[in-house]
Amino acid sequence: MLDLTLLLDVVLKSTWALMPILLAALGEIFSERSGVVNIGLEGIMLLSALAAVAVADYFLNPWAGVLAGVGMGLLIGVVHGVISVYLKGDQVISGIGVNLFAYGFVAYAIEVIWHVRGYYTPRYEAKMPRLPVIGVSPLFILSIALAIVMYFILYKTDYGLKVRAVGENPEAADVVGIHVERTQFISTLVGAALAGLGGTVLSIDWLAAITKELPAGRGFIALAIVNFANWNPTYALGGSFVFGFLWTLSEYLKNLEVAKALIPIPLINTIPYIATLAITAGLIGRARPPRHVGKPYKKE
């Protein structure tokens, strides 16, 4: 018989687990809507998580860590934006470079800063507090609000129309007076900043630790969620919840003797990833990306 209390607990914890993926997916949606793809989400989340823990732990202030994490995301966004938008470089190669740099740098930085290898837990004062009465993180409320705000911006404002126009047909947008490169650059910064906030959530809020592989593929899952959501911020909220639910469920299964006897733990760990990829594969051909995404705009 299904334990309703257990199911409710899984659902509640799933809403918590959706935060970092949702934030990264929202950022990528905004960036890709302008025509710039950023597959470096994993690296941005990892570097921002490191910056957030280092600053929050030093000042014993989680909000200082939030600023540091978002700032790191913006810094990487500037680099990616300059390469992709102004230098007309390969957007995929730029994102791969961010990921590779992050994997090596963070492992080295953890050892240099805290003299430990691969893992550090910040002090209690550096962790994000919970809101009284409702008992959730303020960043959780912010994550949900950002999905709604981004939908409103993209579909209900003139600026959102410009962003979508640039991603669909930059030549036509340029003709009517829209600054294509500036719009793409700003969108890239917004996307990277939100991915940075996602990494910050991981390190000083939800998991409250920094490891050399902290995102554990969540940046790549966020890319899949973008396709699942058909580049719509509100749908991304649902897609992130699905992954969060499956991830939380897999954690519960690892603690059940019956489940462990039937399924090896490494295989249980793959459940949310396999399910997400299966769902995304089923949507191939149905989701329609912005027509000019990933293609540098060269004005003739």
C-alpha positions in Angstrom: 0.0 0.0 0.0 1.3 3.4 -0.9 2.5 5.5 2.0 0.8 8.9 1.5 3.0 10.5 4.1 6.1 9.4 2.3 4.7 10.5 -1.0 3.9 13.9 0.4 7.4 14.2 1.8 8.9 13.3 -1.6 6.7 16.0 -3.3 7.7 18.7 -0.8 11.4 17.9 -1.1 11.0 17.8 -4.9 10.0 21.5 -4.9 13.2 22.2 -3.0 15.3 20.2 -5.5 13.9 22.0 -8.5 15.5 25.4 -7.6 19.0 25.1 -9.1 17.7 23.4 -12.3 14.9 25.9 -12.7 17.2 28.9 -12.3 19.7 27.6 -14.8 16.9 26.7 -17.3 15.3 30.1 -17.0 18.7 31.8 -17.7 19.2 29.6 -20.8 15.7 30.2 -22.1 16.3 34.0 -21.9 19.7 33.7 -23.6 18.5 31.3 -26.3 15.4 33.4 -27.0 17.8 36.1 -28.2 19.7 33.5 -30.3 22.7 32.8 -28.0 23.2 29.2 -26.7 25.3 28.6 -23.6 26.1 25.0 -22.9 28.5 26.1 -20.1 25.8 26.1 -17.5 27.5 23.3 -15.6 30.7 25.3 -15.4 28.9 28.5 -14.4 27.1 26.8 -11.6 30.2 25.2 -10.3 32.3 28.4 -10.4 29.5 30.4 -8.9 29.0 27.8 -6.1 32.7 28.2 -5.2 32.5 32.0 -5.2 29.3 31.9 -3.1 30.8 29.6 -0.4 34.1 31.4 -0.3 32.6 34.8 0.2 29.7 33.7 2.5 32.1 31.7 4.7 34.5 34.6 4.9 32.0 37.2 5.9 29.6 34.8 7.6 26.8 36.3 5.5 24.8 34.2 3.0 23.6 37.3 1.1 27.2 38.3 0.4 27.6 34.8 -1.0 24.5 35.3 -3.2 26.1 38.5 -4.6 29.4 36.7 -5.2 27.7 33.8 -7.0 25.6 36.0 -9.2 28.6 38.2 -9.9 30.7 35.2 -10.9 27.9 34.2 -13.3 27.9 37.7 -14.8 31.6 37.7 -15.2 31.5 34.4 -17.2 28.5 35.8 -19.1 30.7 38.8 -20.2 33.4 36.4 -21.5 30.9 34.2 -23.3 28.9 37.2 -24.6 32.0 38.9 -26.0 33.1 35.7 -27.7 29.7 34.7 -29.0 28.1 38.1 -29.9 30.9 40.5 -30.7 33.7 38.2 -31.9 31.3 35.9 -33.7 33.0 32.8 -32.2 31.6 29.3 -31.9 29.0 29.4 -29.0 29.3 25.7 -28.3 33.1 25.7 -28.1 32.9 28.7 -25.7 30.6 26.8 -23.4 32.7 23.7 -23.5 35.7 25.8 -22.5 33.8 27.2 -19.5 33.0 23.7 -18.3 36.5 22.3 -18.7 38.0 25.3 -16.9 35.5 25.0 -14.0 36.2 21.3 -13.5 39.9 21.9 -13.1 39.9 25.2 -11.3 37.3 24.4 -8.6 39.1 21.2 -7.5 42.3 23.2 -7.2 40.7 26.1 -5.5 39.1 24.0 -2.8 42.4 22.6 -1.8 44.2 26.0 -1.9 41.5 27.9 0.0 40.4 25.4 2.7 43.3 22.9 2.6 41.0 20.0 1.9 40.5 17.9 -1.1 37.3 17.9 -3.1 34.8 18.8 -0.4 34.1 21.7 2.0 31.1 22.5 4.2 30.7 26.2 5.1 30.1 27.3 8.6 26.5 27.5 9.8 26.3 31.3 9.7 27.2 31.2 6.0 24.2 29.1 5.1 21.0 30.6 3.8 18.4 30.9 6.6 14.8 29.7 6.4 11.9 32.1 6.4 9.9 32.0 9.7 6.5 30.2 9.8 6.6 28.7 6.3 10.1 27.3 6.8 11.5 27.6 3.3 14.4 29.5 1.8 13.9 33.0 0.5 15.7 31.8 -2.7 12.9 29.3 -3.2 10.3 32.0 -3.3 12.6 34.0 -5.6 13.0 31.1 -8.0 9.3 30.6 -8.5 8.8 34.4 -8.8 11.5 34.6 -11.5 9.7 32.1 -13.7 6.6 34.2 -13.6 8.4 37.5 -14.1 10.4 36.1 -17.0 7.2 34.8 -18.7 5.7 38.3 -18.3 8.9 40.0 -19.7 9.2 37.7 -22.7 5.5 37.7 -23.7 3.9 40.8 -22.3 6.5 43.6 -22.8 8.1 45.4 -25.7 11.6 44.4 -24.6 10.6 40.7 -24.5 9.2 41.1 -28.1 12.6 42.5 -29.1 14.5 39.6 -27.5 12.3 37.0 -29.3 12.5 38.9 -32.6 16.3 38.9 -32.4 16.3 35.2 -31.8 13.9 34.5 -34.6 15.1 36.9 -37.3 18.0 39.2 -36.4 18.1 40.7 -39.9 14.5 41.8 -39.8 15.0 43.1 -36.2 18.0 45.1 -37.3 16.1 46.7 -40.1 13.4 48.0 -37.7 16.0 49.5 -35.5 16.6 46.9 -32.8 20.2 46.7 -31.6 20.8 43.0 -32.2 24.2 42.6 -30.6 23.3 44.7 -27.5 20.1 42.7 -27.0 21.9 39.4 -27.4 24.8 40.5 -25.0 22.4 41.6 -22.3 20.4 38.4 -22.6 23.6 36.4 -22.3 24.4 38.2 -19.1 21.0 37.6 -17.7 21.2 33.9 -18.6 24.7 33.5 -17.0 23.6 35.4 -13.9 20.7 33.1 -13.3 22.8 30.0 -13.8 25.2 31.6 -11.2 22.3 31.9 -8.8 21.5 28.3 -9.4 25.0 27.3 -8.4 24.7 29.5 -5.4 21.5 27.8 -4.3 23.4 24.5 -4.4 26.3 25.6 -2.3 24.9 27.8 0.4 21.2 26.8 0.5 20.0 23.4 -0.6 23.1 21.1 -0.3 25.1 23.7 1.8 28.5 22.5 0.6 31.0 22.9 -2.2 32.5 19.8 -4.0 34.6 19.6 -7.2 31.6 18.0 -9.0 28.7 19.8 -7.2 26.2 20.4 -10.1 26.4 16.6 -10.9 25.0 17.1 -14.3 22.2 19.6 -13.4 23.5 22.1 -15.8 23.1 19.6 -18.7 19.7 18.7 -17.3 18.7 22.4 -17.4 19.6 22.3 -21.1 17.2 19.4 -21.6 14.5 21.2 -19.5 14.7 24.1 -22.0 13.7 21.8 -24.8 11.1 20.1 -22.6 9.6 23.5 -21.8 9.6 24.6 -25.5 11.5 27.7 -24.4 8.7 28.8 -22.1 9.6 29.9 -18.5 6.4 28.6 -16.9 6.7 25.2 -18.6 10.3 25.1 -17.3 8.9 25.2 -13.8 7.0 22.0 -14.4 9.9 20.3 -16.1 12.2 21.2 -13.2 9.7 19.8 -10.7 9.6 16.5 -12.6 13.4 16.1 -12.3 13.3 17.2 -8.7 10.6 14.6 -7.9 12.6 11.9 -9.6 15.8 12.9 -7.9 14.2 12.9 -4.5 12.5 9.6 -5.2 15.8 8.0 -6.1 17.3 9.2 -2.8 14.5 7.5 -0.9 14.9 4.3 -2.9 18.6 4.2 -2.0 17.5 4.0 1.7 15.0 1.2 1.1 16.4 -2.3 1.7 13.9 -3.8 -0.8 14.9 -1.4 -3.5 18.6 -1.8 -2.9 18.3 -5.6 -3.1 16.6 -5.3 -6.5 18.4 -2.4 -8.1 22.1 -1.5 -7.6 22.6 2.0 -6.1 24.6 3.3 -9.1 21.6 2.4 -11.3 19.2 4.1 -8.9 21.3 7.3 -9.2 20.6 7.3 -13.0 16.8 7.3 -12.7 16.2 11.0 -12.8 18.7 11.5 -15.7 17.4 8.6 -17.8 13.8 9.7 -17.2 14.5 13.3 -18.1 16.3 12.3 -21.3 13.5 9.9 -22.2 10.9 12.6 -21.8 13.1 15.1 -23.8 13.6 12.5 -26.6 9.9 12.0 -26.8 9.5 15.7 -27.5 12.0 15.8 -30.4 10.2 17.3 -33.4 7.5 18.9 -31.3 9.5 21.6 -29.6 10.5 24.5 -31.8 13.6 26.4 -30.9 14.2 30.1 -31.9 15.2 29.9 -35.6 18.5 31.8 -35.2 19.7 30.2 -32.0 23.4 29.3 -32.0 24.2 31.3 -35.1 26.3 34.4 -34.8 24.7 37.4 -36.5 26.9 39.0 -39.0 25.6 42.3 -40.4 26.1 42.6 -44.1 
